């Protein structure tokens, strides 16, 4: 196995363990996590995602925002790397994959801006940047419209879920 394949496999295994390993803490989330996750479209995904970070059980809103943005950023980067690998091996889906890699470049950029917004403690654009990243996943999904088994369907869904969490936390900062 080549070094790039080993790296990609390591990233994928890490992300799988982060996003899909139930935590003991998820059985009794904090009041803040409940408040955030109840506003999402997938409560369980939200709780499991946030509790993939060991600091969540003692986290304030600011720490949860950093956790959510970091999770979305790492996941978007991993998906971008996965798309690069698919482009090397999947000539059947070349055009939609090229559209997806551009979209994921935009998602990563938007999440970097979200992180900077958090770092500046202004919080005004956090939800907008999260929405931009989620829109990139929607665009990627649209690129495979009509395909009964799109190769990035679950990844797009997970990025949208992570971005939704970021957006909800961002809106809490601005009172929305």
PLY file of the C-alpha trace (Angstrom):
ply
format ascii 1.0
element vertex 176
property float x
property float y
property float z
element edge 175
property int vertex1
property int vertex2
end_header
0.00 0.00 0.00
1.39 3.41 -0.93
2.08 6.05 1.75
-0.77 8.22 0.44
-3.19 5.30 0.73
-2.01 4.61 4.29
-2.49 8.27 5.21
-5.96 8.36 3.67
-6.95 5.12 5.40
-5.70 6.50 8.73
-7.75 9.68 8.29
-10.84 7.70 7.33
-10.51 5.38 10.32
-10.04 8.34 12.65
-13.10 10.08 11.27
-15.19 6.94 11.41
-14.27 6.49 15.05
-15.00 10.16 15.79
-18.36 10.29 14.07
-19.73 6.82 14.67
-18.51 5.65 18.07
-21.15 6.10 20.73
-19.79 7.57 23.91
-20.87 6.94 27.46
-21.35 10.68 27.81
-23.85 10.71 24.96
-26.32 8.86 27.20
-26.54 11.94 29.43
-25.57 15.02 27.44
-25.19 18.37 29.15
-28.00 20.88 29.10
-26.13 22.98 26.52
-25.59 20.00 24.20
-29.29 19.10 24.50
-30.25 22.70 23.72
-28.06 22.70 20.59
-28.82 19.18 19.37
-32.60 19.54 19.77
-32.45 22.27 17.13
-30.71 19.98 14.60
-32.37 17.63 12.14
-30.55 14.62 13.68
-30.27 14.75 17.46
-28.30 11.49 17.80
-25.74 12.47 15.16
-25.28 15.83 16.88
-24.74 14.34 20.35
-22.40 11.60 19.09
-20.41 14.09 17.03
-19.95 16.59 19.84
-19.12 13.87 22.37
-16.44 12.47 20.08
-14.36 15.22 21.72
-13.41 14.46 25.31
-13.85 18.10 26.36
-17.54 18.25 25.50
-18.85 17.12 28.88
-17.33 20.24 30.51
-17.59 22.58 27.52
-19.15 25.99 27.40
-20.73 27.38 24.24
-17.43 28.77 22.98
-15.61 25.44 23.38
-18.47 23.59 21.69
-18.29 26.02 18.78
-14.58 25.29 18.33
-15.28 21.55 18.60
-18.01 21.67 15.96
-15.98 23.77 13.54
-12.93 21.55 14.00
-14.96 18.39 13.38
-16.50 19.86 10.23
-13.13 21.14 9.00
-11.35 17.80 9.52
-14.22 15.95 7.88
-14.32 18.31 4.86
-10.55 17.95 4.41
-10.79 14.18 4.63
-13.59 14.12 2.08
-11.60 16.35 -0.23
-8.71 13.86 -0.03
-11.13 11.00 -0.67
-12.47 12.76 -3.76
-8.91 13.21 -5.02
-8.41 9.45 -4.74
-11.71 8.77 -6.49
-10.70 11.08 -9.33
-7.62 8.93 -9.92
-9.62 5.71 -10.10
-13.18 6.52 -11.20
-13.41 7.75 -14.78
-17.17 7.09 -14.86
-17.87 9.92 -12.39
-15.07 12.28 -13.39
-17.23 15.35 -14.12
-19.34 15.24 -10.94
-16.26 14.44 -8.85
-14.48 17.48 -10.28
-17.48 19.59 -9.30
-17.37 18.03 -5.82
-13.69 18.70 -5.26
-14.24 22.37 -6.11
-17.16 22.42 -3.70
-15.15 20.82 -0.93
-12.34 23.33 -1.54
-14.97 26.01 -0.90
-16.27 24.16 2.18
-12.77 23.97 3.68
-12.25 27.66 2.98
-15.59 28.58 4.56
-14.77 26.52 7.65
-11.38 28.21 7.95
-13.23 31.54 7.91
-15.64 30.19 10.55
-12.67 29.30 12.74
-11.24 32.80 12.26
-14.61 34.30 13.15
-14.60 32.27 16.37
-11.03 33.24 17.10
-11.86 36.93 16.69
-14.78 36.47 19.10
-17.14 38.37 16.81
-19.36 35.35 16.00
-21.41 37.35 13.50
-20.53 35.27 10.46
-20.11 31.82 11.99
-23.57 30.60 10.96
-23.16 32.05 7.45
-19.81 30.31 6.94
-21.30 27.04 8.18
-24.17 27.48 5.71
-21.66 28.09 2.90
-19.83 24.86 3.73
-23.11 22.93 3.84
-24.11 24.43 0.48
-20.92 22.96 -1.00
-22.02 19.51 0.14
-25.47 20.14 -1.37
-23.82 21.15 -4.64
-21.74 17.97 -4.64
-24.86 15.94 -4.03
-26.62 17.70 -6.91
-23.72 16.80 -9.21
-24.75 13.15 -8.85
-28.47 13.78 -9.36
-30.08 10.75 -10.98
-27.32 8.42 -9.83
-28.91 5.70 -7.66
-25.76 5.24 -5.55
-23.70 8.42 -5.42
-20.19 7.72 -4.08
-20.27 10.66 -1.66
-23.86 10.54 -0.39
-23.08 9.71 3.25
-20.11 12.07 3.36
-22.23 14.95 2.05
-24.92 14.13 4.62
-22.39 14.06 7.47
-20.77 17.34 6.45
-24.18 18.99 6.26
-24.95 17.63 9.74
-21.70 18.96 11.17
-22.25 22.33 9.52
-25.79 22.44 10.88
-24.36 22.05 14.40
-21.88 24.88 13.73
-24.66 27.11 12.42
-26.91 26.50 15.40
-24.13 27.29 17.85
-23.27 30.40 15.81
-26.89 31.56 16.01
-26.85 31.13 19.79
-24.02 33.67 19.96
-26.04 36.21 17.99
-29.35 35.54 19.74
-31.09 34.05 16.71
0 1
1 2
2 3
3 4
4 5
5 6
6 7
7 8
8 9
9 10
10 11
11 12
12 13
13 14
14 15
15 16
16 17
17 18
18 19
19 20
20 21
21 22
22 23
23 24
24 25
25 26
26 27
27 28
28 29
29 30
30 31
31 32
32 33
33 34
34 35
35 36
36 37
37 38
38 39
39 40
40 41
41 42
42 43
43 44
44 45
45 46
46 47
47 48
48 49
49 50
50 51
51 52
52 53
53 54
54 55
55 56
56 57
57 58
58 59
59 60
60 61
61 62
62 63
63 64
64 65
65 66
66 67
67 68
68 69
69 70
70 71
71 72
72 73
73 74
74 75
75 76
76 77
77 78
78 79
79 80
80 81
81 82
82 83
83 84
84 85
85 86
86 87
87 88
88 89
89 90
90 91
91 92
92 93
93 94
94 95
95 96
96 97
97 98
98 99
99 100
100 101
101 102
102 103
103 104
104 105
105 106
106 107
107 108
108 109
109 110
110 111
111 112
112 113
113 114
114 115
115 116
116 117
117 118
118 119
119 120
120 121
121 122
122 123
123 124
124 125
125 126
126 127
127 128
128 129
129 130
130 131
131 132
132 133
133 134
134 135
135 136
136 137
137 138
138 139
139 140
140 141
141 142
142 143
143 144
144 145
145 146
146 147
147 148
148 149
149 150
150 151
151 152
152 153
153 154
154 155
155 156
156 157
157 158
158 159
159 160
160 161
161 162
162 163
163 164
164 165
165 166
166 167
167 168
168 169
169 170
170 171
171 172
172 173
173 174
174 175
